[in-house]
Amino acid sequence: MIDLRSDTVTRPTPGMRRAMAEAEVGDDVFGEDPTVRRLEEETAALLGKEAALYVPSGHMSNQLAVYASTESGDEVWAHRDAHVVANEQGALVVLARVQPRVYDSPDAYPDDALLEAWIRGADDIHRARPRLVCLENTFTGRVVPRERQLRVARFTREHGMRLHLDGARLWNAAVAQGLAPEAVAEGADTVSVCFSKGLGAPVGSALAGDAETVAAARRARKLLGGGMRQAGIIAAGALYALRHHVDRLAEDHARAERLATGAAEVPGLRAEARTNMVVLTAPRGRAHRLAGLLADEGVGSVVLGADRLRLVVHLDITDADIDDAVAGIAKAAAAL
């Protein structure tokens, strides 16, 4: 099977497996795992933040950021399709007990008019306190323009709010723009980054930010049962990925472009490459039918809606896989 469902399906490379087997370990709950500490220090440095915390998942990283940045009843702004709102089982409400306020936009960010409209009346005693804006970069593979993110960051500072960046695929955004990760993280008070998506590590994400917020998140990680003991074994895989797999993301982006170009030549289909993702539009709302036919051809995908599929290129995908996937897409489309 050519598994294009997600970049989380990768398997550790031989070099990564060796690094994990040879990892120096200690008890991370006591802060004594040297490999975890190196991973956290290198991640914080790359992102231009004071500190970082290694956690089991991006879900936990996002929710720790909200938990450590808000108080019960605060208002949190995010796109309606943002992972922190739409894909984390309502944890904003369950764990941090905050009130989500969501916007719908073809872009991955709020425009100036929306920000100014929503901040009006913030001092009204009847209203929940606006406290946190959540952005996502990349957003279904789409890069958020740096100038737009910095504009949102300035707005949050001006109005006593904070900015959390869900950068699960921040590494892809950095490579796509030719920027250092620090530049992509600029302006955000907290940043979540994933090691098990584009970078291909088997486990883990990190939350980066100022030392005080990360310390609060560390306590909250323990509260949620996320304290790990000899975690250096899995952190070593993440550290290897961070050191060896960032630059190669450009290969995934190039293959996604090839996949989109080939798919777009199939009659009745539209395809758009977004960093390492391809969004495929099926005719007449037949995305589920097309996904089933693709599976029959040995191509894995994820349905995004009535007429759209997502295909994700990753570490385990080769040029030959792209050619076979295009052929599979053509056969599946012909059978629609």
Secondary structure, DSSP 8 states (H G I E B T S, - for coil): -EE-S-TT-----HHHHHHHHT-----GGGT--HHHHHHHHHHHHHHT-SEEEEES-HHHHHHHHHHHH--TT-EEEEETT-HHHHSSTTHIIIII--EEEEE--SSSS--HHHHHHHHTTTT-TTS--EEEEEEESSBTTB---HHHHHHHHHHHHHTT-EEEEEETTHHHHHHHHT--HHHHHTT-SEEEEESSSTT--SS-EEEEE-HHHHHHHHHHHHHTT---SSTHHHHHHHHHHHHHSSTTHHHHHHHHHHHHHHHHTSTT-EEEEETTEEEEE-GGG-HHHHHHHHHHTTEE-EE-SSSEEEEE--TT--HHHHHHHHHHHHHHHHT-
